[in-house]
Amino acid sequence: MIPPDPMPPTQRPERLETERLILRDFRLEDTEAVHAYGSDPEVTQYMPWGPNRPEDTAAFIARALEQKTTWPRLELGLALELKSEAQVVGAIALHLRDLRHSTMEIGYVLRRDLWGKGLVSEAARALMAMGFEQLGLHRITAACDVRNVGSYRVMEKLGMRREGLLRQDRQLRGEWRDTLIYGLLAEEWGAGPIIQPPERDSAE
Ligand SMILES: CC(C)(COP(=O)(O)OP(=O)(O)OC[C@H]1O[C@@H](n2cnc3c(N)ncnc32)[C@H](O)[C@@H]1OP(=O)(O)O)[C@@H](O)C(=O)NCCC(=O)NCCS
């Protein structure tokens, strides 16, 4: 069977919506909100970029505005707009790693005061549904620093499996770091998360 084209131009994903979030293209007016999380050293601790100076955030926004006119493209980066604040509080992306094998890697970041409320799991679930069900992906992967518990917990809540540990594969800020690799196949997607997310108290 011929696998489906992973990104037919006619199927450029429009904005996605979840209970608490809108996943959409970045806009120039998001610059300040992006800088709020991008300049936080705790947020960027395990990221290959940051903490951002104002010019780094401006360059990121300029790149995002330029990219959104191109489709298909190697990276689908979307802003996470929190409905209750009507502003951008983070970002989520699918990076095309291997077109021939229909594989994309997911990545995400969120403003620090909002961590631990299930927001990125909610966004990632919507983006993965789009990746498997709309873009016809075969495999979605994710990678994080071995110490980044919040990040790999998101992957596990989504049902991704830990596939390996790359020892000292990256040197960041003068230090060698180990990377955890997670993956999920299209055939596993329908099976739902292996670890069910806990019921959340509405007062949280
Ligand atoms: C990683 C990140 C995106 C997670 O976003 P989030 O919205 O807080 O994630 P969720 O609330 O959906 O899930 C996080 C889970 O990890 C758990 N967690 C977070 N930090 C933890 C820690 N230090 N120890 C144990 N569990 C932890 C949370 O309790 C939650 O699990 P639960 O729902 O079972 O309680 C966010 O912390 C972040 O932006 N970090 C900085 C950027 C980053 O590192 N991005 C990933 C790069 S690979």
The ligand as an SDF file (V2000), in Angstrom:
LIG
                    3D

 48 50  0  0  0  0  0  0  0  0999 V2000
    7.5450   20.6260   29.8820 C   0  0  0  0  0  0  0  0  0  0  0  0
    6.3320   21.5510   29.8930 C   0  0  0  0  0  0  0  0  0  0  0  0
    6.0400   21.9680   28.4680 C   0  0  0  0  0  0  0  0  0  0  0  0
    5.1410   20.7850   30.4830 C   0  0  0  0  0  0  0  0  0  0  0  0
    3.9670   21.5730   30.3500 O   0  0  0  0  0  0  0  0  0  0  0  0
    2.7410   21.4110   31.3860 P   0  0  0  0  0  0  0  0  0  0  0  0
    1.5450   22.0890   30.8270 O   0  0  0  0  0  0  0  0  0  0  0  0
    3.2030   21.8040   32.7370 O   0  0  0  0  0  0  0  0  0  0  0  0
    2.5480   19.8270   31.3330 O   0  0  0  0  0  0  0  0  0  0  0  0
    1.3060   19.0190   31.9170 P   0  0  0  0  0  0  0  0  0  0  0  0
    0.7290   19.7290   33.1040 O   0  0  0  0  0  0  0  0  0  0  0  0
    0.4180   18.6930   30.7790 O   0  0  0  0  0  0  0  0  0  0  0  0
    2.0310   17.6800   32.3930 O   0  0  0  0  0  0  0  0  0  0  0  0
    3.2310   17.7330   33.1590 C   0  0  0  0  0  0  0  0  0  0  0  0
    3.2790   16.5220   34.0510 C   0  0  0  0  0  0  0  0  0  0  0  0
    4.5890   16.4110   34.5990 O   0  0  0  0  0  0  0  0  0  0  0  0
    4.5170   16.4400   36.0020 C   0  0  0  0  0  0  0  0  0  0  0  0
    5.7280   17.0870   36.4750 N   0  0  0  0  0  0  0  0  0  0  0  0
    6.2040   18.2930   36.1450 C   0  0  0  0  0  0  0  0  0  0  0  0
    7.3820   18.5270   36.7680 N   0  0  0  0  0  0  0  0  0  0  0  0
    7.6310   17.4230   37.4970 C   0  0  0  0  0  0  0  0  0  0  0  0
    8.6840   17.0350   38.3620 C   0  0  0  0  0  0  0  0  0  0  0  0
    9.7260   17.8320   38.5690 N   0  0  0  0  0  0  0  0  0  0  0  0
    8.6220   15.8170   38.9470 N   0  0  0  0  0  0  0  0  0  0  0  0
    7.5720   15.0030   38.7280 C   0  0  0  0  0  0  0  0  0  0  0  0
    6.5390   15.3020   37.9080 N   0  0  0  0  0  0  0  0  0  0  0  0
    6.5810   16.5130   37.3090 C   0  0  0  0  0  0  0  0  0  0  0  0
    3.2580   17.1850   36.3080 C   0  0  0  0  0  0  0  0  0  0  0  0
    2.7840   16.8720   37.6110 O   0  0  0  0  0  0  0  0  0  0  0  0
    2.3390   16.6350   35.2110 C   0  0  0  0  0  0  0  0  0  0  0  0
    1.9170   15.3130   35.4790 O   0  0  0  0  0  0  0  0  0  0  0  0
    0.4560   14.9820   36.0910 P   0  0  0  0  0  0  0  0  0  0  0  0
   -0.5570   15.6080   35.1890 O   0  0  0  0  0  0  0  0  0  0  0  0
    0.4310   13.4900   36.0810 O   0  0  0  0  0  0  0  0  0  0  0  0
    0.4510   15.5970   37.4590 O   0  0  0  0  0  0  0  0  0  0  0  0
    6.6000   22.8260   30.7410 C   0  0  0  0  0  0  0  0  0  0  0  0
    7.0110   22.4060   32.0150 O   0  0  0  0  0  0  0  0  0  0  0  0
    7.6480   23.7160   30.1250 C   0  0  0  0  0  0  0  0  0  0  0  0
    7.3410   24.6050   29.3450 O   0  0  0  0  0  0  0  0  0  0  0  0
    8.9310   23.5090   30.4720 N   0  0  0  0  0  0  0  0  0  0  0  0
   10.0110   24.3330   29.9400 C   0  0  0  0  0  0  0  0  0  0  0  0
   10.2150   24.1050   28.4390 C   0  0  0  0  0  0  0  0  0  0  0  0
   10.5830   22.6810   28.1330 C   0  0  0  0  0  0  0  0  0  0  0  0
   11.3920   22.0990   28.8420 O   0  0  0  0  0  0  0  0  0  0  0  0
    9.9790   22.1340   27.0680 N   0  0  0  0  0  0  0  0  0  0  0  0
   10.2180   20.7690   26.6450 C   0  0  0  0  0  0  0  0  0  0  0  0
   11.4850   20.6560   25.9250 C   0  0  0  0  0  0  0  0  0  0  0  0
   11.8050   18.9770   25.4290 S   0  0  0  0  0  0  0  0  0  0  0  0
  1  2  1  0
  2  3  1  0
  2  4  1  0
  2 36  1  0
  4  5  1  0
  5  6  1  0
  6  7  2  0
  6  8  1  0
  6  9  1  0
  9 10  1  0
 10 11  2  0
 10 12  1  0
 10 13  1  0
 13 14  1  0
 14 15  1  0
 15 16  1  0
 15 30  1  0
 16 17  1  0
 17 18  1  0
 17 28  1  0
 18 19  1  0
 18 27  1  0
 19 20  2  0
 20 21  1  0
 21 22  1  0
 21 27  2  0
 22 23  1  0
 22 24  2  0
 24 25  1  0
 25 26  2  0
 26 27  1  0
 28 29  1  0
 28 30  1  0
 30 31  1  0
 31 32  1  0
 32 33  2  0
 32 34  1  0
 32 35  1  0
 36 37  1  0
 36 38  1  0
 38 39  2  0
 38 40  1  0
 40 41  1  0
 41 42  1  0
 42 43  1  0
 43 44  2  0
 43 45  1  0
 45 46  1  0
 46 47  1  0
 47 48  1  0
M  END
$$$$
